[in-house]
Amino acid sequence: MIFFEHVCKFILSDVNIHVPQGTLLGLIGSSGSGKTTFLKLACGLLQPASGCVHTMRLIPEKNRQKLGSMTGAFFADTPFFRETDTVESNFRDLKIAYRMRDDIFEREYTALGERLGFHSFVNEPVKQLSLGQRRRAELGALLLLRPKLLLLDEPSEGLDQTARDSLRELLIERQTEGTTIVISSHNMEDISELCERIVLLEHGIIRYYGDKDLLLKRFAPDEVMEISFSGKLPDLEDLPLRHYSLHQNKLKMTYNSNYVTSAELLRHILAQTTVTAVTTHKSGLSDAINKKQE
């Protein structure tokens, strides 16, 4: 679906990647790592300085009109609607531009309005909307067209939790139907819950591309276990811990999950004392990014 070969542009350097059809891919990395540039290259808004990009077997910057009917691109810093018109007017202009059948438009427009919550302000001028209201309507317009490829740059910015949950559900449904989706976001909760594949960009270079769980094992394997116990202090000398701390009858242990599992630690502790409570905390995608910056 998307193919980059030795692509350089701005901070991006010698990027090689293939994103198969039907993938739900998360782009992560610190600010300025090249995530937005990647998306703009994929849809033809930018032309590579060197190398080549193919999207749906087409060169994006030479086939923007053709790709435009099959691709939905959302960028948080780029207005999607005419601000002086109402939300409904903008939607109906899209219907005309993309020659949607009346029945299909009405069905999709109504369903998306209810699920994303923009049905209550469709008669308001876009310029009078809050950021969250604007985002809900813009994303609804993008999904209305049912493109084969969705490129989303910070789509959840400004959304409340209800709208974020609705957007996640919609994106998962679209992926199930065969849509390829690439999301760049600083919201690691969104990426973690949605994406099975991850690209980690660092200073324009792809440091990792693959399964989310393998990314965490490679870059952020640390886990934390907190145990409350009654009885004697367990012997921790033979355990492969990074460090531990003890406060009264509460023990906190940090360990590399590639070397020892939480189940193994707990069995060791249970054999020596009485455990009254256990909590564990696994590293997340934010930890993976932070580890790469250290």
C-alpha positions in Angstrom: 0.0 0.0 0.0 2.8 2.5 1.0 6.4 1.9 -0.1 9.4 4.2 0.7 12.7 3.4 -0.9 15.8 5.3 0.3 13.7 8.4 0.9 15.2 11.6 2.3 13.2 14.8 3.0 14.0 17.4 5.7 14.9 15.4 8.7 14.0 12.0 7.2 17.1 10.1 6.1 17.3 7.0 4.0 13.8 5.7 5.0 12.9 2.2 3.7 9.6 0.8 4.6 6.6 -1.1 3.2 3.2 -0.8 4.8 0.9 -3.6 3.6 -2.8 -3.1 2.8 -5.1 -3.4 5.9 -2.4 -2.4 8.4 -3.2 -0.2 11.3 0.2 1.5 11.8 1.3 3.9 14.6 4.0 6.4 14.0 5.8 7.4 17.2 8.8 9.5 18.1 9.6 12.8 19.8 8.6 16.1 18.3 10.6 16.9 15.1 11.4 13.2 14.4 9.8 13.3 11.0 6.3 11.8 11.6 4.3 14.6 9.8 6.8 14.7 7.0 6.3 10.9 6.5 2.5 11.3 6.2 2.8 14.3 3.8 5.2 12.3 1.5 2.8 9.4 1.5 -0.1 11.5 0.2 1.9 13.7 -2.2 1.8 17.0 -0.3 5.6 16.8 -0.2 8.1 15.5 -2.8 11.1 13.5 -1.6 14.5 15.2 -2.0 15.8 11.8 -3.0 14.5 8.2 -3.2 11.0 7.3 -4.2 7.6 6.9 -2.7 4.8 4.8 -4.0 1.3 4.8 -2.6 -1.1 2.3 -4.0 1.5 1.8 -6.8 1.3 5.4 -7.8 3.9 8.2 -7.3 1.9 10.5 -4.9 3.1 13.9 -6.0 2.4 13.1 -9.7 -1.0 11.5 -9.0 -2.5 13.6 -6.2 -5.9 13.9 -7.9 -6.2 10.2 -8.5 -5.0 9.3 -5.0 -7.2 12.0 -3.5 -10.3 9.9 -4.3 -8.8 6.9 -2.5 -6.9 8.6 0.3 -8.1 10.6 3.4 -5.5 12.8 5.0 -5.9 14.7 8.2 -3.3 17.2 9.5 -4.0 18.9 12.8 -2.5 22.2 11.6 -4.4 22.3 8.3 -8.1 23.5 8.1 -10.4 20.8 6.6 -13.5 22.9 6.2 -14.4 26.4 4.9 -14.7 28.3 8.2 -17.5 30.7 7.1 -19.9 27.9 6.1 -21.8 25.6 8.4 -20.8 22.0 9.2 -23.7 20.7 7.2 -22.9 22.9 4.2 -19.3 21.6 4.2 -20.6 18.0 4.3 -23.0 18.5 1.5 -20.3 20.0 -0.7 -18.2 16.9 -0.1 -21.2 14.8 -1.2 -21.4 16.7 -4.5 -17.6 16.7 -5.1 -17.4 13.0 -4.6 -20.7 12.2 -6.3 -22.1 10.2 -3.4 -25.6 8.7 -3.8 -28.2 10.5 -1.7 -29.1 7.4 0.3 -25.5 6.5 1.1 -24.7 10.0 2.1 -27.7 10.4 4.4 -27.0 7.1 6.1 -23.3 7.7 6.7 -23.8 11.4 7.6 -26.4 10.5 10.2 -24.5 7.6 11.7 -21.2 9.5 12.0 -22.9 12.5 13.4 -24.4 10.4 16.2 -21.2 8.4 16.9 -18.8 11.3 16.9 -21.3 13.7 18.4 -21.3 16.5 15.8 -25.0 16.2 15.0 -25.9 18.8 17.6 -24.0 21.6 15.9 -24.3 20.9 12.2 -26.0 24.3 11.6 -23.2 26.2 13.3 -20.5 28.1 11.2 -17.2 26.2 11.5 -15.4 29.4 12.8 -17.7 29.4 15.9 -16.8 25.8 16.9 -14.5 24.8 19.7 -11.4 22.8 18.8 -13.0 19.6 20.0 -16.2 20.2 18.0 -14.2 21.1 14.9 -12.1 17.9 15.2 -15.2 15.7 15.6 -16.8 17.2 12.4 -13.5 17.1 10.4 -12.9 13.4 11.3 -16.5 12.6 10.4 -16.1 14.2 7.0 -12.9 12.2 6.4 -14.6 8.9 7.4 -17.7 9.7 5.4 -15.8 9.2 2.1 -14.6 5.7 3.1 -11.1 6.0 1.6 -8.9 3.0 1.1 -6.1 4.7 3.0 -6.3 7.0 6.0 -3.4 9.2 7.1 -4.0 10.8 10.4 -1.7 13.4 12.1 -2.7 13.9 15.8 -6.4 13.0 15.2 -7.4 12.9 18.8 -6.1 16.4 19.7 -8.9 18.4 21.3 -11.2 15.4 21.6 -12.8 14.4 25.0 -12.6 10.8 26.1 -16.1 9.9 24.7 -15.1 11.2 21.2 -11.7 9.4 21.4 -13.4 6.1 22.3 -15.8 6.6 19.3 -13.0 7.4 17.0 -11.0 4.3 18.0 -14.1 2.1 17.5 -14.6 3.6 14.0 -11.0 3.1 13.0 -10.9 -0.5 14.1 -14.1 -1.1 12.1 -12.6 0.5 9.0 -9.4 -1.6 9.4 -11.5 -4.7 9.7 -13.1 -3.7 6.4 -9.7 -3.5 4.7 -8.7 0.1 5.1 -5.1 0.9 5.7 -4.6 3.4 8.5 -1.4 5.3 9.5 -1.6 7.4 12.7 0.9 9.8 14.1 0.1 10.8 17.6 1.7 12.0 20.9 -1.2 10.2 22.7 0.4 6.8 23.4 -2.8 5.5 24.8 -4.4 5.9 21.4 -1.5 4.2 19.6 -1.2 1.4 22.1 -4.9 0.5 21.9 -5.2 0.8 18.2 -2.0 -0.2 16.4 -0.5 -3.7 16.1 2.5 -2.3 14.1 4.7 0.5 15.2 7.3 2.7 13.5 9.7 4.4 15.9 11.3 7.4 14.4 14.4 9.1 16.0 15.9 12.1 14.3 14.5 11.1 10.9 15.7 7.5 11.1 13.5 4.4 11.5 14.9 2.8 14.7 12.2 0.1 14.8 9.4 -1.2 12.6 7.3 -4.1 13.7 5.1 -5.7 16.4 4.2 -3.4 19.3 5.0 -6.1 22.0 8.4 -6.8 20.5 9.2 -3.0 20.5 8.5 -2.9 24.3 10.7 -6.0 24.9 13.5 -4.4 23.0 13.4 -0.8 24.1 11.3 -0.7 27.3 11.5 -4.1 29.0 11.4 -2.8 32.6 8.4 -3.7 34.8 7.6 -2.7 38.4 6.0 -5.0 41.0 4.7 -3.7 44.3 4.0 -6.3 47.0 2.4 -5.9 50.4 3.3 -8.7 52.8 2.9 -9.9 56.3 5.6 -12.0 57.8 9.4 -12.0 57.3 11.2 -10.1 54.6 11.9 -12.4 51.6 15.4 -13.0 50.5 16.0 -11.1 47.2 19.7 -11.8 46.7 19.4 -14.3 43.9 16.8 -12.4 41.9 17.8 -10.5 38.8 16.4 -7.1 39.9 17.5 -3.7 38.6 16.7 -2.3 42.1 14.2 -2.6 44.9 13.0 -0.5 47.9 11.3 -1.4 51.1 9.0 0.7 53.2 7.5 -0.9 56.2 5.7 -4.0 54.8 5.7 -2.8 51.2 8.3 -4.0 48.7 8.8 -2.4 45.3 10.9 -4.2 42.7 12.0 -3.1 39.2 13.2 -5.8 36.8 13.9 -6.6 33.2 11.0 -8.7 31.9 13.3 -10.3 29.3 15.2 -12.0 32.1 12.6 -12.7 34.7 8.8 -12.8 34.6 6.4 -11.4 37.2 5.1 -14.9 37.8 8.6 -16.2 38.7 9.1 -13.3 41.1 5.8 -13.8 42.7 6.4 -17.5 43.2 9.8 -16.8 44.8 8.2 -14.3 47.2 5.2 -16.5 48.1 7.5 -19.3 49.0 9.0 -17.2 51.8 6.3 -14.9 53.2 2.6 -14.1 53.1 1.5 -11.7 50.3 -1.5 -9.6 51.0 -1.6 -7.4 47.8 0.2 -7.3 44.4 0.3 -4.7 41.7 2.4 -4.6 38.5 3.2 -1.9 36.0 4.4 -2.6 32.5 6.4 -0.1 30.4 4.5 1.6 27.7 5.3 3.2 24.3 6.2 6.5 26.0 8.9 4.6 27.9 10.2 3.2 24.7 10.6 6.7 23.2 12.2 8.0 26.4 14.7 5.1 26.5 15.8 5.9 22.9 16.4 9.5 23.9 18.6 8.6 26.8 
